[in-house]
Amino acid sequence: VVSYTFMLTIATEAGIKHRTHNESRVLIKGENGWQIVHVHKSPSRQASDAP
């Protein structure tokens, strides 16, 4: 199982946008190598601006 936060930065004429989501992948190793058998994506939690 691999899990991570995917971070994407997009530059447009309107400015820079940042997007993130959490993702996990389940892999199995077979005769022909590793294969992804399941992917799950969910929104990432946004940090509070409060100290």
Backbone as CSV, one residue per row, in Angstrom:
resi,resn,N_x,N_y,N_z,CA_x,CA_y,CA_z,C_x,C_y,C_z
1,VAL,0.858,-1.172,0.000,0.000,0.000,0.000,0.898,1.227,0.000
2,VAL,0.592,2.145,-0.890,1.318,3.407,-0.999,0.310,4.518,-0.746
3,SER,0.652,5.472,0.116,-0.239,6.610,0.338,0.580,7.889,0.364
4,TYR,-0.027,8.958,-0.175,0.693,10.222,-0.301,-0.290,11.355,-0.535
5,THR,0.203,12.584,-0.427,-0.562,13.771,-0.785,-0.033,14.275,-2.113
6,PHE,-0.909,14.314,-3.111,-0.558,14.779,-4.447,-0.698,16.296,-4.465
7,MET,0.356,16.996,-4.864,0.345,18.459,-4.892,0.544,18.928,-6.329
8,LEU,-0.341,19.806,-6.791,-0.307,20.293,-8.163,-0.332,21.815,-8.150
9,THR,0.545,22.431,-8.913,0.569,23.882,-9.069,0.264,24.197,-10.524
10,ILE,-0.715,25.074,-10.740,-1.146,25.427,-12.087,-0.939,26.923,-12.288
11,ALA,-0.215,27.283,-13.351,-0.014,28.692,-13.687,-0.978,29.064,-14.815
12,THR,-1.835,30.054,-14.554,-2.774,30.532,-15.565,-2.629,32.042,-15.697
13,GLU,-3.330,32.615,-16.634,-3.305,34.068,-16.787,-3.862,34.756,-15.543
14,ALA,-4.738,34.068,-14.818,-5.341,34.632,-13.607,-4.426,34.500,-12.393
15,GLY,-3.338,33.762,-12.523,-2.415,33.595,-11.402,-2.080,32.132,-11.150
16,ILE,-1.467,31.901,-10.012,-1.033,30.561,-9.619,-2.116,29.914,-8.755
17,LYS,-2.444,28.664,-9.038,-3.406,27.913,-8.233,-2.722,26.662,-7.711
18,HIS,-3.028,26.317,-6.467,-2.479,25.116,-5.845,-3.634,24.166,-5.538
19,ARG,-3.456,22.915,-5.891,-4.457,21.886,-5.615,-3.770,20.702,-4.942
20,THR,-4.442,20.088,-3.986,-3.904,18.892,-3.338,-5.029,17.891,-3.100
21,HIS,-4.677,16.627,-3.102,-5.591,15.580,-2.661,-4.769,14.417,-2.127
22,ASN,-5.384,13.655,-1.240,-4.732,12.471,-0.686,-5.050,11.288,-1.587
23,GLU,-4.081,10.425,-1.749,-4.265,9.283,-2.631,-3.594,8.062,-2.023
24,SER,-4.227,6.920,-2.183,-3.598,5.660,-1.794,-3.762,4.673,-2.940
25,ARG,-2.779,3.807,-3.083,-2.790,2.792,-4.133,-2.397,1.456,-3.527
26,VAL,-3.081,0.418,-3.968,-2.750,-0.940,-3.546,-2.119,-1.637,-4.745
27,LEU,-0.926,-2.189,-4.524,-0.202,-2.875,-5.591,0.031,-4.331,-5.207
28,ILE,0.051,-5.199,-6.227,0.443,-6.588,-6.006,1.537,-6.933,-7.006
29,LYS,2.427,-7.825,-6.591,3.508,-8.245,-7.474,3.144,-9.598,-8.071
30,GLY,3.038,-9.633,-9.380,2.706,-10.864,-10.086,3.869,-11.326,-10.942
31,GLU,3.605,-12.288,-11.787,4.639,-12.837,-12.666,5.230,-11.784,-13.597
32,ASN,4.423,-10.796,-13.988,4.873,-9.763,-14.927,5.259,-8.463,-14.241
33,GLY,5.464,-8.482,-12.927,5.859,-7.282,-12.197,4.716,-6.728,-11.367
34,TRP,4.876,-5.477,-10.928,3.904,-4.824,-10.058,2.697,-4.342,-10.855
35,GLN,1.518,-4.443,-10.232,0.284,-3.986,-10.858,-0.555,-3.250,-9.819
36,ILE,-1.103,-2.096,-10.205,-2.008,-1.348,-9.332,-3.376,-2.019,-9.412
37,VAL,-3.911,-2.419,-8.255,-5.205,-3.100,-8.233,-6.312,-2.244,-7.618
38,HIS,-5.946,-1.146,-6.941,-6.959,-0.260,-6.370,-6.358,1.124,-6.152
39,VAL,-7.151,2.162,-6.442,-6.749,3.553,-6.201,-7.887,4.245,-5.462
40,HIS,-7.540,5.016,-4.431,-8.532,5.817,-3.711,-8.013,7.243,-3.611
41,LYS,-8.883,8.220,-3.943,-8.536,9.636,-3.834,-9.553,10.315,-2.932
42,SER,-9.075,11.247,-2.115,-9.969,12.019,-1.261,-9.399,13.419,-1.093
43,PRO,-10.268,14.398,-0.803,-9.781,15.770,-0.608,-8.813,15.827,0.568
44,SER,-7.791,16.648,0.442,-6.865,16.827,1.563,-7.439,17.866,2.511
45,ARG,-7.096,17.746,3.777,-7.541,18.718,4.771,-6.728,19.985,4.614
46,GLN,-7.393,21.106,4.684,-6.724,22.395,4.588,-6.299,22.844,5.978
47,ALA,-5.089,23.339,6.086,-4.581,23.820,7.369,-5.332,25.081,7.779
48,SER,-5.552,25.217,9.056,-6.201,26.402,9.594,-5.218,27.566,9.577
49,ASP,-5.721,28.770,9.361,-4.864,29.959,9.395,-4.568,30.396,10.823
50,ALA,-5.303,29.850,11.787,-5.098,30.229,13.186,-3.815,29.608,13.718
51,PRO,-3.086,30.336,14.567,-1.841,29.781,15.135,-2.108,28.643,16.101
